[in-house]
Amino acid sequence: MRLSSGLQGELDLIKKVFADEDCNEKNILEVAERLYQEGEKNIYARLLHIMCHLRLEATEARDTWHNIIRHRDFLEKKLARHTGFRVAMLDYFVNESHEIRNPKVIEIHVYAETARQAAVDELTGLYNRRFFEAALEREIKQAHRHARELSLLMIDIDNFKKINDTHGHATGDAVISALGRLLKRSIRREDTACRIGGEEFVVLFPETSADGALVVSEKIRTEFANLNIEGCTLSISGGLATFPGDAQEAAALIKDADQMLYFAKYSGKNRIVCFANNKRRHIRYPLQWELSLKRQGGRNGQALSQDVSIEGISFEFEGEATPGENMDLSIAVDTHSLELPVEIVWVDAAQQNKRLRAGARFLFPSEENARSLREQLPLGFEAELERHAE
């Protein structure tokens, strides 16, 4: 697995500079100078952070590095014996610059493994939530700096509690581990996959549009559903959001992807929902209302809502529908019926159990009907209007 961003760069540098366990200090100095001459102007700052955990600006770090070399030469002359760069570095920071007060000595390879383990989820080998949050901030800064897109996928394993309850926690762990392996082999080297909760995962797709991320996400969803683990029925739901089209900040991007994941869950599961394709001016609520349905020609029936907003509704019913068709929906409210005339906007052609999914916009004949609908939606929705308008 690729360790991305800052941690990856740090571990790569450790491997490059400190690869030899009997690491020759002359080699460290030569590699540092060569990398600097090749254009890595921040090399001294990076090395000092690895070796001492001090964060210095590039110019200050280079000056400090050469101060340590001069301090080493001074110590060797005074002591009349070899001192070494790292011993001189420790003495310099403790007794000369006083930037370190309580030093701790540790093998660089032990540090590298400790740093790697601190960022990795033990069960899946993917990154953890803490790493994800830092990586997302860095990737957004990079995307903003270079005017590139960044897509975020949030995934949740469907019916995971049922898997645990029916097959046991060992099987649940096997399912989580299998999804982790699937994510590793499905993404590019520059992508970042993390496990951020029990059965929750995220993937960062740098330099990737919503359409491009959706192709990979659908591939992951399909392959996961085809896995055979203890006879479990497996599926995942996911939400996709893209910088900068959907959001310009990390928190907003997470919110958008999470909202789409939520929508994928309550609209049937086993699907990936893209924010760019599902923007509405008002929040959708996962309300399951039993509806009476009237159609032209006297064809009546029953329907079940899946989500409702102040502007529209999606629902399931038996039969057929065509975009542009008008229908009358109604729900029982206290002692009367709330009439909801609608126009069909979209129809899901994938039928299950002879039931059709459709989305419709409300055609309010009166303000009274609109007010009655507002009263049925959760309290406070007026203050939660989405930032994104159509």
N, C-alpha and C positions, 0 to 999 in steps of 0.2 A: 504494500500500500504506500502511496505517495504521501509524505508529510508535507503539507503545503505551507505557503506564505512564510512568516518569520521563523517558525520552528523548523520547517524543512530547510531553509537556508542556513540556519544555525547548525543543524546536524550535518548537512552537506559540507560545511566549512570545517567542522571537527574532523570529518572523514578525510578531507583533503589535506589539512595541515597537520593533524595529529594521528595520522593513520598508523605510523610506526610506534609500537608500544614502547620501544626504547628511544622515543622521539628525540632526535638531535636538535638542540636549541638553535644551532647554526642554520639548520634546515627551516625552522619556524621563521627566523628573521629573513632568510632568503626568499621564502614563499611569500611572506607579507610584502616585501619590497617589490617582488615581481608582479604580484597582483595589483599593487598600487600603480606601477608603471604601465600596466595594461589597461588602466582606466578605472579600477575598483577603488575610487577615492575614499570610500567609507570602510575600507578593509581594517584599518587600525581600530576604529570604533567598534566594529563587529568582533574583532579578536579580544579587545579589552572587556567587552561585555561577556564573552564566553569565559574568559579566564578569571575575571574579578567581579562580574555582575555589576559593573559600573556603566552608566549610559552617558557618553560624551559626544559632543558634536564632532564632525569629521576633522576639522582643522585642529580643535583642541586635542582630539585623540592622537593625531599624528605628532603634535608637539609633545604630548605626554609620553608617547612611545619612544621618541628619541631622547627625552629626558631620562627615561629608565635605562636606556643604553649607556648614557653618560654616567648615570649613577652606578651601573654595573662596573664600568671601567674604574670609577673612583674606589669602589669597594675592593676590587681585585688588587688595586695598587696598595691600598691601606693594609689589607689582610695578607698580601703576598701569596695569594692562592686563587684558584678558579672559583668564581662565585656563581655565575650563571644568570641568565636573563630573568627567569621566574623568581629566583631568590631575591634578586635586585628589585624586581617589580613589587614583591611583597613588602620589602623593607621601605621602598619608596612611598607606597601608599599608606603604610602604617606610621612611619617615623618622619617622613619628609612632607608629603602633601596632606597627611592625616585624613584622607578620604575613606579609609577603612579603619575601624576601631577594634572590631572583634572578628578577625579573619578565620575562615574555615578552609582547611586543605582537603581536597577530594580528587580522586583519579578522574581525568577528563572523560574516560569511557564510562565510568560509573555515573557521572553527571549526565552524559548523553542518554543513557538508558533510562535514568530516572525522569528526565525531561520528556522522553518519548512516552513512557508509561503514564505520566501525569495527564497527557493529552488524549490517551486512547482508551476506549471502552473495552473492558476485558473480555466480554462475551463475544463481541462481533469483530473486534480488531479495528473498528471504525473510530473516528474522533468522537469526543464527548461534547456535551453542551458548552462547556467553558471554552473549548477550542473553537467551536462553531461561532460563538458570539464575537470572538476576536477576529476570526477569519472573515466573517461577513463585513465587519467594519473596514478591514483592509481591502477586500475585494471591491467594495463600493467606492472607496477612495481611488483605487486604480481605474475602475470603470469611468468615474467622473473625470479623472485626469486625462484619460485617453479617449474620451467621448465614445465609450463602448457599452454594449448591453451586458447585463448580468441577470441571469434567471435563477430563481429560488424555488425548489420543489419541496413541499412538506408532505410526508407520507405517514399513514397510520394503518396498521394491520386490522382488517375488519374482523369483528366478532372474536377478538383475542381472549377476552374473559371466558367465553364459551369454550375455546380451545383448551385453556388452562383447567376449567372446571370438568370438562369431559375427558380429556386425555392426560391431564396431569401437568405439573409445572416443568418437568423434564422435557416433555414434548413442546411446551410453550417456548422453552429456551432453545430447543432445536429449530423451531420456526424462526425465531428472532435471528439466530446465528445464520440460518440459510438465507434470509433476506440480506444480511450483512455481506455474505459471500457474493450474492447476486449483484448487489450494488457495486462491489469492488470490480467485478469483471465486466460490468456494463458501462462504466464511465471512463472518460479520458484521464490521462495523467494530470491535466490541469484542473480537473473537477475535484470537488471535495465532498465526501459523504460522511455524515455524522449520525450517531444515535443520540438523541437529545432527551429521551425519556424511556419508559418501559417498552412500548411498542411503537414509539414515534421516531421517525428518521427525517433528515433533511439532506438535500444535495444542492451544492452551489455549482452553477454552470457559467463560468466566466466567458465573456465574448460570445454569448449565445442568446438568440432571440427567443421569444415565447414559442414560436412554431418549432424551432430546432429543439428546444428543451422538451416540448410536448411529444415529439417523435421518440426521444430516448425514454421519457417517462412511460409512454404507452408500451414500449418494448419491455420495460421492467415489470409493469403491471401484468402483461400477458405471460411472461416467463414465470413470474411468481405463482400465478394461478395454475400453472401446469406442473408445479413441484408436487412430489408425492412424499409426504411426511406423516407417517402413522395413520394414513387414511383421512387426514384432515382436509376439509374444504377450505382452500386458501384464496384470499383476495386482499388487495390493498386499495385504499382510497387516497387521492392526492390532490393538493392544491398548488397551482403555479402562479407566480407573480414575477414581473420583470422590471428591472431598473433600466432606464429612467421613466419608461412609459407609464408604469403603474404607480411607482413611488420613487422618491428621491432620497430617502433616509432608511437606515437599517430597520428601525422599529416599524415604520410604515410598510416596508416590504414584507416583513414577517407577518404583520397584521393582515395584509391582503392575501398572502398565501394561506394563512391559517383560516381566513374566512372562506376561501375556496375549498379547503379541505373539509370544513364544517358543512358546506353546501353539498360536496360530494357524498358525505356520509348520510345526510338526511334526504338526499334525492335518489337513494337506491344503492349506494356503496359500489365497490368494484369499478371505479371510474376516476379519471383525472380531469379536474376542472381548471380551466385557465382564466385568470382574472380578466385579461384583455378581452376575452370573448363573453364575459358575463357581468359587465359593468351595469349597474343600475343606480339611479339617483337616490333610491331609498333602500334601507336595509331589508333583507328578507328574513322572515321568521319561520322556523321549522314547525309550523302548526299543522296538525292533522285534523282537519274538519271534515265531518261527513256532509256531503253536499247533495242536494237534489239538482238534477240536470234536465233542462228542457231545451229541445232543439226544434228547428223549423220542421213542419210536417207532423208535429205532435209526438216525436220520438223522445221519450223520457227515460231517465235512468238515474243511477247513483254514481257518485264520484268521491274520491278521497284526496284532499289537498295535501301537497308535500311542502310547499313553502308559500308564504304570503307576504306581500309588501303593500304599501299604500297605493301602488300603481298597478300591480298585477298579481297573478297567481299561477302556480303550476299544480297540476293534479293528474290523477290516474282514473281511468274509467274504461268500461268495455265498449267497443265499437270503433268507429272511424271518425276522423276529423281532418279538415283542410285549412291551412293558413288563410286567414281572411274571413273565415266563417264566424258568424255570431251565434252565441249561446246565452242561455239564462241559467245562472247558478243561484242557489239560495241555501242559506244555513238557518237553523233554528236558533233564535236568540230570545231567551226568556219565553215570553208568551206570543211572540210573533216571528215571522221569517224575514231575514235580511236578504233582499234581492240584489244580485250581483250580475248584471248583464256584462258580457265579455266579448272580446274579439280574439280568436285564436291567432297567435303569433308564430309559434313553432310546434312541430309534432315530432316526437321520438319514434322513428319507424321500428325500433327494436322492441317487439312485443314479448312480454312474458306473461304466461297464464292468460292469454287473450286480453290483456289489459294494455291500454295505450297511455303514454305520457304526453302531456301537452302543456304549453305555456300560453297565457292569455293576458291581455291588458284589460283593465276595467273600463266600462263605458257608463260612467255615472250619469243617470238621468236627473239627479238632484243633489244638492249639497247635503240634504238630510241623509241620503244613503252613504255618502262619503264620510260624514261625521259618525254614523253608526259603525262603519268599518273601523275607523280610528279607535273607537271605544273597545273593539274586540282585540286589537293588537296590544302587545305588552306595554306597560307603563313606561314612559320616558323615551319612547322611540323618536319623538320629535327632536330631542337633543342629540340623537345618534345618527343623523343623516350622514351618509357617506361623503367623503371628500371628493369622490370622483363622480362627475356628471357625465351623461352620455354625450 
